[in-house]
Amino acid sequence: MKADDQPTPRFGLRSFRAKFVLVVGGAVLFDLLLSGGLALWNVQKLSRDATSEVGEGLTTANQEYIRSYADSTALSVDLLLDRVHGDVKALAGVLQAQTDHPSRQRQVGATLSQETPGSVKVVYDAQGDWAQNLPGAPSVISVWGYLLGADHTPLPSVEREIEDSTVLDLVAPTLMASGSPKLQMYYIGPKERPIFRTVPYTDQAQTFDRLYPGHNRAEFWEFFFPGIYGSWQQWARDPASRPVPDDITQTAPYTDAITGKLIVSFFHPLWTRDRTGIAGVAGADITLDQLAEVVERVKIAETGFGFLTMSTGNVVAINPSGEAIIGLTSSNDAGTQGVTGLERSLRGSTQPAIASLPLDQNNDGVIQHIMLDNKGEHVPYIVVLK
C-alpha cells in the first residue's frame, strides 16, 4: 500500500442504527404529536358540543317546565271560574224555569211568602228613602225609592216581583254551601223593577248608601253598570251578537257595595218567555282574594311569579312583588258614577316591554325574552302568556 493512499469510507453498523432510529423516532414523534393534537382537538370539540347539547337540553326542559306551569295554573283558574259559572247557571236555570211558567211562579211565591213572611215584608227607611226587610230572613230584599208609591210601600208590580223572587231562598243557600266558595248569590229584577235579593242577609241598602251616594236617585242598572243591560237587550234581539257562546257576563274587579271587598261579579241574564227581553238577572260574586290565591301560588326560581289579566290588559290578580317588577300602577274610578272599579292595566306599565306585550291568541304559550329596568339596571326576564 502506498503511503498516500486513503482508507475507503464504510458505513458502520452503529452509524446506520443511529440514523435509522433517528428517522423512525422522528416519524413516531410526529405521529404522536399529530395524534395527540387531533385527540385534544376532538376532546375540546366534544366538550363544546356536549356543553351546547346540555345547554340546549336544559333550556328546552326549562321552557317546557314553564309552559307546563303556565298551562296548569291557567287550568286551575279555569276550574275556579267554571265552578262559579256552574253555580250561577244552576240558579239561573231555576229562576228561568219560574219565569217560563208564570202560574207555578205565582204558587211558589205565594206559598213561600206565607211560610217566611220576613222574606217579603219590607220596612221603609226615611233617611235612605228605600225599603228593606228586617234581619232574620234567608235573604235580604232591597227596594229603591223610585219603586215605592206615595205611601212608601212597593208598587203593585214591584210587590209581585218581591214575592216571585222568594224562590231564591230555596236554592241559593244550598248553592252557597257547595261548589266553589262564593261571597254571595242574588237576583236583580229587570230594568223596570230592579229589586235586589241577596243570600246571605246583609245590611245591603245601608252599605250602598255609604259607598255609592246618590244611587237611590238613579236607575239601578245604568248607575252601577252603564251599558251592560243594553248589551243583553242586544243579545235578545240578535243572539249572534254575543262575543262568546255563553250568557254569563264577568265584570272587572270592583269594590263590593255590600261587603266593601274587591270582587268580581258573574251575571246571567234571564229572558222573557218569548226571549225578546230581559226578565231579571241571576248573579254571584267572588272575592279577588280567591283568584289571587291561585295565581300567587306560582313559584318559579327565586323571582318568578304569575299574574291573571283580562283581555283588555287589566290585571285581576298578582302578588305585590310581581306588581312592582312589571311596573303596574293602580287606580280606581271612585269619582265617577257606578261601581268603584280597579284599574291596573299592563298598558299603563312603567316598563315599556310590559306595556307593549301582545295579548292575542297568536301569542299563546310563546316564550318571550324581555328586559326590565331595575333601578337603572337592565334585567333579563322571560314571559309566557297562556
ABEGO torsion letter per residue (X at the ends): XBAABBBBBBBBAAAAAAAAAAAAAAAAAAAAAAAAAAAAAAAAAAAAAAAAAAAAAAAAAAAAAAAAAAAAAAAAAAAAAAAAAAAAAAAAAAAAAAAABAAAAAAAAAAAAAABAAAABBBBBAAAGBBBBBBGBABBBBBBAAABBAAGBBBAAAAAAAAAAAAAAAAAAAAAABEBBBABBBBBBBAABBBBBBOBBBBAAAAAAAABBGAAABBAAAAABBGAAAAAAAAAABAAABABBBABBBBBBBBBAAAGBBBBBBBBBBBBAAGABBAEBBBBBBBAAAAAAAAAABBBEAABBBBBBBAAGBBABBBAAAAAAAGBBBBBAAABBEBBBBBBBAAABABAAAAABBABAAABGBBBBBBBBBGGBBBBBBBBBX
